[in-house]
Amino acid sequence: MNELGEPGAPGKVVTVVEAKPGIRATFREAFSAYRTANRLIWGGGLWRYWVIPALLAVAYLPLLVLGIAWTSDWLAGHMKWSGAEGSWSWWLWRVMWWGVLGVVGWLTYRSVVLLFHAPFLDAISERVEKDLTGRDEAPDVKWVSMAWRSVRMAAVIGGLSMIVAVLNLGVTLIPVLGWIVSIGILLPVQLWLGGAQALDPYLGRNGDGARASLRRMRQRPLLVLLLGAGGALILLIPVLGWFVGPTYVVVAGVVTGVRMTWTGNGG
């Protein structure tokens, strides 16, 4: 918001409100963030920061699957109310728990793999800032503090994601209306949370506290949602998407954060 003296009217002050980008412009902005991320990852050498998180993700994925299988078996073995082992009700409960634990696993996988990038966020941010703004000076932020910030926000956002996922499972049992609520409200909230988790580390590096970061993101809700939606779409790519997707989200989050803070957009 700027205050400008109106020409020809000495002493009179008018308030000019900076217009937010429209829906079409916001879609272009989000798409541009991922296109820039693709260029920087493969043409700018940022793929080097993908290797170690990808290897950790490869190691973590089978542990996650085994954990889901073991937990499902344990629950099935202790669900005396579900009927005799092998009965249709026993299998129904078993499949239900696989579904619930699968959603929980997907959400935790996203958060954990993003955390694997925490030690590299400082280097990624510097490269993106230099490419987009030409600025070679970066805030003096230690990666340990950035990692701790990422852990805290991952815990908060991950917890909220779990709540939304549970609500989503509940409302889908309601015919018609439940699916409308699921697709029209809960899915956008889940995508926004994914975008927020990718964008917050850079905003924190830029000096925003947690409240300031959330306030800035609430000013551009559609952009944050589309950032999360892009990452979700990449994760739908079999095998490859699960390993390269988080890096694309991280870099696109940094690109978006640089543009928001450098131009004053959303600030």
N, C-alpha and C positions, 0 to 999 in steps of 0.2 A: 504494500500500500504506500503510495507516494503523495506528498502534498506539494502542489505546484501553484505558483502565483499566476492567476489568470491574466493574460495580456489585455491591456486597456482598462484594467480595473485595479488600481493600486491598492495594496493592502488586502485585497480579497483573496481568500484561499479556497480552492476547490479540492475535493478528495477524488483521486483517481484510483480505482480498484483494478488491480492487475487481473485480467481475465484468465481463468484456467483453460487449458487446452480442451477442445471438444472431444467427443468419443472417437471420431475418426483419427484425429491427431494423436490421441493417446494410444490407439492401436498401432499407429505408425511408429510412435516412440518406443513401445514395447518390442515391436518387431525389429526395429533398428538396434535395440540393445542386444538382442540375440545374434543379429547379423554381425555387429561389431565384435561380440564375444567370439563368434566363429572365426573372424579374421585374426583376432589377437591370439587365439589359442593355436591355430595352425600356421598363420603367417608371421605372428609376432613372438613365437617361441614359448608361449604360456603353456603349451602341452607338457613342458618339463615338470610343471607343478601338478600335473594330473597323474603322473606315473605312480608315485608313492601312495596317494589316496586310493587309486584304483587297485593297487596290490592289497592294501588293507581291506578294501571293500570285498575283493575276491576271497580273502581269508575270513571276513566277517559273515558273508552270506551263508555258507554251509553251517556255521555255528547257529545262525538265526533259524534256519530251516530245522536243524536238529532240535533246537530249543522249542520250537513250535510243536514238532512231532511228539517230543517227550512230554510237554505240558498237556497236549491233547490226550495222550494215552493215560496220563496220570488222572486227569479230570474224568475221563471215560471210566476208568477203573474205580473211581470213588463216587460215581453218580448212581447210587443204589436206587434212586427214584426213577431212573431212566429205563428200567426193565432188565430182563436177563441179557447177558452178553450175547451179541449176535442178533438180537431182536431188532425190528424196524425202528422202535423208539430209541434203542441204544445207539443205532447208527445215525438216527436223526440228530441226537444230541452231539454225537461225535463230529458230524459234518458242521453243525452250528458252531462248535468250539473252534474247528479249523478255520471257519470264516472269520470269527471274531479275532482269533489270534493272528490270522493272516493280515487283517487290517492293522492291528497293533504292530505287527512285524514290519509292514510297509512303512508306517509312519516313523517307527524308530529307526529303520534303515535309512530313510531320508535324513533324519536328524544326525545320526551317528556319522554317516559318510560326509555330511557337510562339516562336521567337527574335525574330520581328518584333514580338511583343508586349512584349519585354523593357523597352523604354523607358517603357512605360505601366503596368508592374506596380506601381510605387509608388502611382500615383494610383488604380488599381483596388483595391489592397489597402486604402488609406485609406477609400475609399467603402464597401467591403464591411464593414470593421471597424466603421465608424460605424453602418451599418445594423443589423448583427447584435448589437453589444455596447453601442452608445451611446458608445463610447470615441472621443474626438476627438483624442487624442494618439497619435502614431505613432512607431515607432522611427526614429531619424535614420539612414537608409540612403540612400546616393546611388544613383541609377539605374544609374550606370556599374558600380558593384560588383555590383549585382543582375544586370545584363546579363552581366558576366563570369562570375558564378556560373552563370547559365543556359547560357552557351556551354560551360563545362566539363562541367556535368552532361549537356547535350545530347550532347556528344562521347562521354561514358562510356555513357550509356543508349542512344544511337544505335548505338555499337559493339556493345553487348550485343544489341540488337535485330537487328542484322545477323547475328550469330552464331546467334541463335535461328532467324532466317529460313532460313539455310543448312541448319541441322540439320533444320528442318521440311521443306525440299525433299528432303533426303536420306531421311528416315524414311518419307515418303509413298510411296517406291518399294517399301517392304516391304508386301506384302499384309496386310490386316487389322490386324496388330499395329502397323504403322507409322502407320496412321490413328488407332488408339487412342492411341498416344503423342502424335501431332500434336494431336488435339483435347483429350485429357485432361491433357496436361502442357505442351506447348510453346505452345499458344494461350493458356492462362491466364498463363503467364510473359510472353508478349508483351503481353497486356493490362495486366498489373501494371506492366510497364516504362513503358507509355504513361501510366498513372495517376501513377506516380512522377515522371515528367518534368513533369506538370502541377502536382503538389503541392509538389515540392521548392523552387521559387522562393519561395513564401510562408514555408516553414519556415526557409529561409535568411534571409529578411528578419526573421523573428522571433528570430533569433540562433542557430539550430541550425547547427553545422558539418555538413560532408558526412556524417560518420559518425553524428552524432546524428540527422540527418534520416533516414538510411536505417534506423537503429535504431527510430525512432518509426514509420516506415512498415511495418517488419517486424512491429511489434506489432499492426497492423491490416491484414493482408494482403488480406482479402476486400474491405474498403472501398476500398483502393487499386486492386485489380483491377476493381471495379465502376465506379470513376471512369474508368479507362481504357476499359472496355467501353462506357460511355455515349458517350465521344468517338468510339470506333470505329463505333458505330451511326449517329451523326450523319453521319460521313464517307461512309456508304453512300447518303445522300440525293444523287441526281444533281445535279451542278453546285453547287447552293446549299450542300449540306453541306460541301463542300471549302473554302468561304470563311467560313461562319459557325461551322463546327464547332470550329476551334481556339480561337475566342473563348469559346465555351461551355465548353470544357475548361479554359481558363485561369481563367475566373471561378468555375467549379465547384471547381477546385483551390484557389482562394483561400478560398472558402466553407468547404470541408472543412478547410483548414488553420486557419482562424480558430476553427472549432468544436473541433478537436482541441486546440489550444493554450489557448484561452480557458477551456474547461471542464475541462481536464486529462485529457480522454479520450485515451488512447493515450500519455500522457506518463509 
